[in-house]
Amino acid sequence: MAKNVSVDTKSTQEKVEVEEYYRMENEVVFFLKEAPEYRISAVANWGENSHGYIVGEANIYFRHILTGQRCESVWECLDGWSEQDEESNEKWETLCSRIEKYRNLEATILNGNTIDL
């Protein structure tokens, strides 16, 4: 929604259009197709104007697999945690690798899709 605001500039009045922005957020869950219990969430925050256009850049981060804390890279989601068996570790690493290589990461998160990799 645009607002008209009167601004007094040295005895000349002019109307300035001020546009409202909305904070938007989407969360997407990435999981292994062959083992859906291995999941990592990615979140995007961004501003959107009243016309539906993104203002600035989307802020994308991941959630730690145990704590839910913000992680700047997908690999940080595994920090401080490890499985006891090699097979589980391999699956987590496969998922992180596939997310890292995923070409449409930002668009996918902004659209809010769930993705099996």
Contact map, one row per residue, 1 for C-alpha under 8 A:
111000000000000000110000000000000000000000000000010000000000000000000000000000000000000000000000000000000000000000000
111100000000000011110000000000000000000000000000010000000000000000000000000000000000000000000000000000000000000000000
111110000000000011110000000000000000000000000000000000000000000000000000000000000000000000000000000000000000000000000
011111000000001111000000000000000000000000000000000000000000000000000000000000000000000000000000000000000000000000000
001111100000001111000000000000000000000000000000000000000000000000000000000000000000000000000000000000000000000000000
000111110000111100000000000000000000000000000000000000000000000000000000000000000000000000000000000000000000000000000
000011111000111100000000000000000000000000000000000000000000000000000000000000000000000000000000000000000000000000000
000001111111110000000000000000000000000000000000000000000000000000000000000000000000000000000000000000000000000000000
000000111111110000000000000000000000000000000000000000000000000000000000000000000000000000000000000000000000000000000
000000011111000000000000000000000000000000000000000000000000000000000000000000000000000000000000000000000000000000000
000000011111100000000000000000000000000000000000000000000000000000000000000000000000000000000000000000000000000000000
000000011111110000000000000000000000000000000000000000000000000000000000000000000000000000000000000000000000000000000
000001111011111000000000000000000000000000000000000000000000000000000000000000000000000000000000000000000000000000000
000001111001111100000000000000000000000000000000000000000000000000000000000000000000000000000000000000000000000000000
000111100000111110000000000000000000000000000000000000000000000000000000000000000000000000000000000000000000000000000
000111100000011111000000000000000000000000000000000000000000000000000000000000000000000000000000000000000000000000000
011110000000001111100000000000000000000000000000000000000000000000000000000000000000000000000000000000000000000000000
011110000000000111110000000000000000000000000000000000000000000000000000000000000000000000000000000000000000000000000
111000000000000011111000000000000000000000000000110000000000000000000000000000000000000000000000000000000000000000000
111000000000000001111100000000000000000000000000110000000000000000000000000000000000000000000000000000000000000000000
000000000000000000111110000000000000000000000011110000000000000000000000000000000000000000000000000000000000000000000
000000000000000000011111000000000000000000000011110000000000000000000000000000000000000000000000000000000000000000000
000000000000000000001111100000000000000000001111000000000000000000000000000000000000000000000000000000000000000000000
000000000000000000000111110000000000000000001111000000000000000000000000000000000000000000000000000000000000000000000
000000000000000000000011111000000000000000111100000000000000000000000000000000000000000000000000000000000000010000000
000000000000000000000001111100000000000000111000000000000000000000000000000000000000000000000000000000000000111100000
000000000000000000000000111110000000000011110000000000000000000000000000000000000000000000000000000000000000100100000
000000000000000000000000011111000000000011100000000000000000000000000000000000000000000000000000000000000001100111100
000000000000000000000000001111100000001111000000000000000000000000000000000000000000000000000000000000000000000011100
000000000000000000000000000111110000001111000000000000000000000000000000000000000000000000000010001000000000000001111
000000000000000000000000000011111011111100000000000000000000000000000000000000000000000000000010000000000000000000111
000000000000000000000000000001111111111000000000000000000000000000000000000000000000000000100010000000000000000000011
000000000000000000000000000000111111000000000000000000000000000000000000000000000000000000000000000000000000000000011
000000000000000000000000000000011111000000000000000000000000000000000000000000000000000000000000000000000000000000000
000000000000000000000000000000111111110000000000000000000000000000000000000000000000000000000000000000000000000000000
000000000000000000000000000000111111111000000000000000000000000000000000000000000000000000000000000000000000000000010
000000000000000000000000000000110011111000000000000000000000000000000000000000000000000000000000000000000000000000000
000000000000000000000000000000110011111100000000000000000000000000000000000000000000000000110010000000000000000000000
000000000000000000000000000011110001111110000000000000000000000010000000000000000000000000000010000000000000000000000
000000000000000000000000000011100000011111000000000000000000011110000000000010000000000000000000000000000000000000000
000000000000000000000000001111000000001111100000000000000000011000000000000000000000000000000000000000000000000000000
000000000000000000000000001111000000000111110000000000000001111000000000000000000000000000000000000000000000100000000
000000000000000000000000111100000000000011111000000000000001111000000000000000000000000000000000000000000000100000000
000000000000000000000000111000000000000001111100000000000111100000000000000000000000000000000000000000000100110000000
000000000000000000000011110000000000000000111110000000000111000000000000000000000000000000000000000000000000000000000
000000000000000000000011100000000000000000011111000001111110000000000000000000000000000000000000000000000000000000000
000000000000000000001111000000000000000000001111100001110100000000000000000000000000000000000000000000000000000000000
000000000000000000001111000000000000000000000111111111100000000000000000000000000000000000000000000000000000000000000
000000000000000000111100000000000000000000000011111111100000000000000000000000000000000000000000000000000000000000000
110000000000000000111100000000000000000000000001111110000000000000000000000000000000000000000000000000000000000000000
000000000000000000000000000000000000000000000001111110000000000000000000000000000000000000000000000000000000000000000
000000000000000000000000000000000000000000000001111111000000000000000000000000000000000000000000000000000000000000000
000000000000000000000000000000000000000000000001111111100000000000000000000000000000000000000000000000000000000000000
000000000000000000000000000000000000000000000111100111111100000000000000000000000000000000000000000000000000000000000
000000000000000000000000000000000000000000000111100011111000000000000000000000000000000000000000000000000000000000000
000000000000000000000000000000000000000000000110000001111100000000000000000000000000000000000000000000000000000000000
000000000000000000000000000000000000000000000100000001111110000000000000000000000000000000000000000000000000000000000
000000000000000000000000000000000000000000011110000001011111000000000000000000000000000000000000000000000100000000000
000000000000000000000000000000000000000000011100000000001111100000000000000000000000000000000000000000000000000000000
000000000000000000000000000000000000000001111000000000000111110000000001000000000000000000000000000000000100000000000
000000000000000000000000000000000000000001110000000000000011111000000111110000000000000000000000000000000000000000000
000000000000000000000000000000000000000111100000000000000001111100000111110010000000000000000000000000000000000000000
000000000000000000000000000000000000000111100000000000000000111110111110000010000000000000000000000000000000000000000
000000000000000000000000000000000000000100000000000000000000011111111110000111000000000000000000000000000000000000000
000000000000000000000000000000000000001100000000000000000000001111110000000011000000000000000000000000000000000000000
000000000000000000000000000000000000000000000000000000000000000111110000000000000000000000000000000000000000000000000
000000000000000000000000000000000000000000000000000000000000001111111000000000000000000000000000000000000000000000000
000000000000000000000000000000000000000000000000000000000000001111111100000000000000000000000000000000000000000000000
000000000000000000000000000000000000000000000000000000000000001100111110000000000000000000000000000000000000000000000
000000000000000000000000000000000000000000000000000000000000111100011111000000000000000000000000000000000000000000000
000000000000000000000000000000000000000000000000000000000000111100001111110110000000000000000000000000000000000000000
000000000000000000000000000000000000000000000000000000000001110000000111110100000000000000000000000000000000000000000
000000000000000000000000000000000000000000000000000000000000110000000011111110000000000000000000000000000000000000000
000000000000000000000000000000000000000000000000000000000000110000000011111111000000000000000001001100000000000000000
000000000000000000000000000000000000000000000000000000000000000000000000111111100000000000000001000000000000000000000
000000000000000000000000000000000000000000000000000000000000000100000011111111100000000000000000000000000000000000000
000000000000000000000000000000000000000100000000000000000000011110000010111111100000000000000000000000000000000000000
000000000000000000000000000000000000000000000000000000000000000110000000011111111100000000010000000000000000000000000
000000000000000000000000000000000000000000000000000000000000000000000000001111111000000000000000000000000000000000000
000000000000000000000000000000000000000000000000000000000000000000000000000001111100000000000000000000000000000000000
000000000000000000000000000000000000000000000000000000000000000000000000000001111110000000000000000000000000000000000
000000000000000000000000000000000000000000000000000000000000000000000000000001011111000010000000000000000000000000000
000000000000000000000000000000000000000000000000000000000000000000000000000000001111110110000000000000000000000000000
000000000000000000000000000000000000000000000000000000000000000000000000000000000111110110000000000000000000000000000
000000000000000000000000000000000000000000000000000000000000000000000000000000000011111110000000000000000000000000000
000000000000000000000000000000000000000000000000000000000000000000000000000000000011111111000000000000000000000000000
000000000000000000000000000000000000000000000000000000000000000000000000000000000000111111100000000000000000000000000
000000000000000000000000000000000000000000000000000000000000000000000000000000000011111111110000000000000000000000000
000000000000000000000000000000000000000000000000000000000000000000000000000000000111111111111000000000000000000000000
000000000000000000000000000000000000000000000000000000000000000000000000000000000000011111111100000000000000000000000
000000000000000000000000000000010000010000000000000000000000000000000000000000000000001111111110000000000000000000000
000000000000000000000000000000000000010000000000000000000000000000000000000001000000000111111111000000000000000000000
000000000000000000000000000000000000000000000000000000000000000000000000000000000000000011111111100000000000000000000
000000000000000000000000000000000000000000000000000000000000000000000000000000000000000001111111110000000000000000000
000000000000000000000000000001110000011000000000000000000000000000000000000000000000000000111111111000000000000000001
000000000000000000000000000000000000000000000000000000000000000000000000011000000000000000011111111100000000000000000
000000000000000000000000000000000000000000000000000000000000000000000000000000000000000000001111111110000000000000000
000000000000000000000000000000000000000000000000000000000000000000000000000000000000000000000111111111000000000000001
000000000000000000000000000001000000000000000000000000000000000000000000010000000000000000000011111111001000000000001
000000000000000000000000000000000000000000000000000000000000000000000000010000000000000000000001111111000000000000000
000000000000000000000000000000000000000000000000000000000000000000000000000000000000000000000000111111100000000000000
000000000000000000000000000000000000000000000000000000000000000000000000000000000000000000000000011111111000000000000
000000000000000000000000000000000000000000000000000000000000000000000000000000000000000000000000000011111000000000000
000000000000000000000000000000000000000000000000000000000000000000000000000000000000000000000000000001111111000000000
000000000000000000000000000000000000000000000000000000000000000000000000000000000000000000000000001001111111100000000
000000000000000000000000000000000000000000010000000000000101000000000000000000000000000000000000000000011111110000000
000000000000000000000000000000000000000000000000000000000000000000000000000000000000000000000000000000011111111000000
000000000000000000000000000100000000000000000000000000000000000000000000000000000000000000000000000000011111111110000
000000000000000000000000011100000000000001110000000000000000000000000000000000000000000000000000000000001111111110000
000000000000000000000000110000000000000000010000000000000000000000000000000000000000000000000000000000000111111100000
000000000000000000000000010000000000000000000000000000000000000000000000000000000000000000000000000000000011111110000
000000000000000000000000011100000000000000000000000000000000000000000000000000000000000000000000000000000001111111000
000000000000000000000000000110000000000000000000000000000000000000000000000000000000000000000000000000000001101111100
000000000000000000000000000111000000000000000000000000000000000000000000000000000000000000000000000000000000000111110
000000000000000000000000000111100000000000000000000000000000000000000000000000000000000000000000000000000000000011111
000000000000000000000000000001111001000000000000000000000000000000000000000000000000000000000000000000000000000001111
000000000000000000000000000001111000000000000000000000000000000000000000000000000000000000000010011000000000000000111
